[in-house]
Amino acid sequence: MDGVPVIGMSKRTWLCRVRSTRIFAVLVLIAALGGCISRTRVLPPGDAPLPRLDASRAELLSSLRQASGAIESVNATVTLSVSSGSATGVLTSYREIKGFLLVRRPLHIRLQGESPLAFAQIFDMMSDGEMFRVWIPLRNEFFTGANDTVSAEDNPVLNLRPQHIMEALFVDVREYLDDNRIMEPVLEELTEGRRSFYILTFIDAAREVPEIVEKVWIDRFDLNIVRKQVFGDDGVVQTDAIYSGHHDVGGLAFPREITIERPLEDYSVRIRFEATRLNAGIDDERFQLEAPPGADLIEIGRTGSGN
């Protein structure tokens, strides 16, 4: 019918019927191919991916090098929560501990904690990079030892070392970038939920079998460092630190909270920074900690494999 007009039908009527037939055929075809038509699904605002910033490997490494040495000291009021998977003790018996943190890089740290209700001191610990000292007044015990030793106690929380906190507080990649035994870091992108990350993996190529030594996670939303993983032999995780709530402190981005996991020692500690001063001078005497008269002196000397 499309090609020949019906007898008695005007040409105009015939053309209108032809056009109508063709339009109908097109609509039928579109309906039949409906599964092949691309549809755009609008995600609710709470499910949509967060905006992402782009940076090259060179830009990320340059920023990391600069940030690695930007903070020389920390003077902060903090709230701590310490937990252990298999034991309880004087530190884990409190839901939260108010405390004071002093850090002077590269080696010195002191951390004090007190009961939020009784305003009594729970612990006082310090490290000079080689040795640590811990005073626990409630047990009248004063612990000393080298940073590379592990407690013989059954309670793994007694393996908490001030140096563990010192190492987790900062991401410092300068030693990797200046060491030709460490490979050029591998860069990868990863998306988890709404967030996207750059991950830089540092590998020690000088070992018989190259092994990962550290991973640094950078949030692409604002390019802040949000995670640091430190590995020992055979890929065992020694430290897993999470950084959140970055804000400006004296012109530097600093987290409001750090969560430190130490799987080998079976404990974790969350540090929430209530007030923070960066790069203010701290005198030597503030890192002095001596055993009080009459305290039980306990030297921890069993060598372990952790840092």
C-alpha positions in Angstrom: 0.0 0.0 0.0 2.9 2.3 0.7 4.0 2.3 -2.9 0.6 2.5 -4.8 -2.4 4.8 -3.9 -5.8 3.1 -3.6 -8.2 3.8 -6.5 -10.5 6.7 -5.5 -8.1 8.0 -2.8 -6.7 11.4 -3.2 -2.9 11.8 -3.4 -2.9 13.9 -0.2 -4.9 11.3 1.7 -2.6 8.6 0.5 0.5 10.5 1.6 -1.0 11.1 5.1 -1.7 7.3 5.5 1.8 6.4 4.4 3.4 8.7 6.9 1.1 7.5 9.7 2.0 3.9 8.9 5.7 4.6 9.0 5.5 6.5 12.2 3.6 3.6 13.8 6.2 1.1 12.6 9.0 3.2 14.1 7.2 3.4 17.5 6.7 -0.4 17.4 10.4 -0.9 16.7 11.4 1.4 19.6 9.1 -0.5 21.9 10.6 -3.8 20.8 14.2 -2.5 21.4 13.4 -1.0 24.7 16.0 -3.2 26.5 18.7 -1.6 24.3 17.9 2.0 25.1 20.3 3.6 27.6 18.7 4.9 30.7 20.3 7.3 33.2 19.7 6.4 36.9 19.9 9.3 39.2 21.4 8.3 42.5 20.1 9.8 45.8 22.5 12.4 47.1 23.6 10.1 49.9 24.7 7.4 47.5 26.4 9.4 44.8 30.2 9.2 44.6 32.0 12.1 46.3 33.9 14.5 44.0 37.4 13.4 43.2 40.6 15.4 42.8 43.3 14.2 40.3 47.0 14.1 41.0 49.9 12.4 39.3 52.4 10.1 41.0 55.0 12.9 40.9 52.6 15.4 42.5 51.6 12.9 45.2 55.2 12.1 46.1 56.2 15.8 46.1 53.3 16.5 48.5 54.2 13.5 50.7 57.8 14.6 51.0 56.8 18.1 52.0 54.3 16.8 54.6 56.7 14.3 56.0 58.8 16.9 57.7 56.3 19.7 58.2 55.5 18.8 61.8 58.3 18.8 64.3 56.4 18.8 67.6 52.9 18.1 69.0 51.4 19.4 72.3 47.9 18.1 72.7 45.1 17.4 75.1 43.6 14.0 74.0 41.0 11.4 74.8 42.1 7.8 74.5 40.3 4.5 74.2 42.4 1.3 74.5 41.1 -2.1 73.7 42.4 -5.6 73.4 40.9 -8.7 71.8 42.0 -11.2 74.4 42.6 -9.5 77.7 41.7 -6.8 80.1 43.8 -4.7 82.4 44.4 -1.3 83.9 44.2 0.5 80.6 41.2 -1.3 79.1 39.1 -1.0 82.2 38.2 2.6 81.3 35.9 3.4 78.5 37.8 6.7 77.9 40.9 8.2 79.3 41.7 11.9 79.3 45.3 12.5 78.6 48.1 14.7 77.5 50.5 14.0 74.5 53.9 15.6 74.0 55.9 14.7 70.9 59.3 16.1 69.7 60.5 14.5 66.5 62.4 12.5 65.6 62.5 10.4 68.9 60.8 11.8 71.9 57.2 11.2 73.1 55.4 11.3 76.4 51.8 10.3 77.0 49.9 10.7 80.3 46.4 9.4 81.1 44.0 10.1 84.0 40.6 8.8 85.0 37.8 11.1 83.7 35.9 10.7 87.0 38.4 10.5 89.8 41.0 12.8 88.2 43.6 10.3 89.3 46.6 9.4 87.1 46.2 6.0 85.4 49.6 5.9 83.5 52.6 8.0 82.4 54.7 6.7 79.6 57.6 8.1 77.6 60.2 7.0 75.0 63.4 8.5 73.8 63.5 6.3 70.7 65.6 3.5 72.2 64.1 2.9 75.7 60.6 3.3 77.1 59.4 3.9 80.6 55.8 3.3 81.9 54.5 4.3 85.4 51.2 2.8 86.5 50.4 4.4 89.9 47.3 2.2 90.6 49.5 -0.9 90.6 52.6 0.9 91.9 54.6 -0.5 89.0 57.3 1.1 86.9 58.2 -0.7 83.7 61.4 -0.1 81.6 62.8 -1.7 78.6 64.0 -1.4 75.0 61.5 -0.4 72.4 62.1 -3.7 70.5 61.1 -5.9 73.4 57.8 -7.7 74.1 56.2 -8.1 77.5 56.2 -11.5 79.1 52.9 -10.6 80.7 49.7 -12.4 79.5 48.0 -9.1 79.1 48.9 -7.8 75.6 48.0 -4.3 76.5 51.2 -4.1 78.5 52.9 -4.4 75.1 51.6 -0.9 74.3 54.7 1.2 73.6 54.9 5.0 73.4 57.0 4.5 70.3 54.1 2.6 68.6 52.1 5.8 68.9 55.0 7.9 67.8 55.4 5.9 64.6 51.7 6.0 63.8 51.2 9.7 64.4 53.2 10.6 61.3 53.5 9.5 57.7 57.1 10.0 56.7 58.2 8.6 53.4 61.5 10.5 53.1 63.6 7.4 54.0 61.9 5.4 51.2 62.3 8.1 48.6 66.0 8.5 49.5 66.8 4.7 49.6 67.6 3.1 46.3 66.7 -0.3 47.8 63.1 0.8 47.8 61.4 0.6 44.5 59.5 3.6 42.9 56.2 3.3 44.7 53.4 1.5 42.9 50.3 3.8 42.4 46.8 2.4 42.3 43.3 3.7 42.5 40.6 2.1 44.7 36.9 3.0 45.3 35.1 1.9 48.5 31.5 3.1 48.7 31.3 6.8 47.9 35.0 7.4 48.4 38.0 7.0 46.0 41.6 6.6 47.1 45.1 6.8 45.7 47.3 4.1 47.3 51.1 4.3 47.1 52.8 1.0 47.9 56.5 1.0 48.9 58.4 -2.2 48.2 61.8 -3.3 49.4 63.5 -4.7 46.3 66.7 -5.6 48.1 65.3 -8.6 49.8 65.6 -12.1 48.3 61.9 -11.9 47.6 60.7 -8.2 47.3 58.2 -7.4 50.0 55.8 -4.5 50.8 57.0 -2.3 53.6 54.3 0.4 53.7 51.1 1.5 52.1 49.9 5.1 52.2 46.2 5.9 51.4 45.2 9.3 50.1 41.6 10.4 49.9 40.8 11.8 46.5 38.1 14.0 47.9 40.7 16.4 49.4 44.1 14.6 48.9 44.6 14.2 52.7 46.4 11.1 54.0 43.7 8.8 55.6 45.6 5.6 56.3 49.0 4.1 56.8 49.8 0.4 56.9 53.3 -0.8 57.9 54.3 -4.4 57.1 56.9 -6.7 58.5 58.3 -10.0 57.2 56.1 -12.1 55.0 53.5 -9.3 54.6 52.5 -9.3 58.3 50.8 -6.1 59.3 52.6 -4.4 62.2 50.7 -1.1 62.3 47.4 0.0 60.7 46.6 3.7 61.4 43.5 5.5 60.3 43.4 9.3 60.2 40.1 11.2 60.1 38.6 14.6 60.6 41.5 16.7 59.1 41.4 20.4 60.0 43.7 23.3 59.9 46.1 23.7 62.8 48.6 26.5 62.4 48.4 26.2 58.6 48.9 22.5 58.5 46.3 19.7 58.0 46.1 17.6 61.1 43.6 14.8 62.0 41.1 15.1 64.8 41.2 11.4 65.4 43.8 8.6 64.9 43.0 4.9 65.4 46.0 2.6 65.7 45.8 -1.2 65.3 48.7 -3.4 66.4 47.6 -6.9 65.4 50.8 -8.6 66.7 50.4 -7.2 70.2 46.6 -7.6 70.0 45.6 -4.1 71.0 44.2 -1.0 69.4 44.1 2.6 70.7 42.0 5.5 69.4 43.3 9.0 70.0 40.9 11.9 69.8 42.6 15.3 69.8 40.7 17.9 71.8 43.2 20.7 71.5 46.4 20.7 69.5 49.5 22.9 69.1 52.0 22.1 66.5 55.7 23.1 66.2 55.9 24.8 69.5 59.1 24.3 71.5 59.1 21.6 74.2 61.9 21.5 76.8 64.0 18.4 77.5 62.7 18.1 81.1 59.2 17.4 80.0 60.4 14.1 78.6 62.0 13.0 81.8 60.2 10.2 83.7 61.8 8.6 86.8 60.5 5.8 89.0 58.8 7.1 92.2 60.3 6.0 95.5 58.9 2.6 96.6 57.6 1.6 93.1 58.0 -2.0 92.0 60.7 -1.8 89.2 60.0 -4.2 86.3 62.4 -4.5 83.5 61.0 -6.0 80.3 63.8 -7.6 78.5 62.4 -10.4 76.3 63.3 -9.7 72.7 60.4 -9.9 70.3 59.8 -9.5 66.6 57.7 -6.4 66.6 58.8 -2.8 66.3 
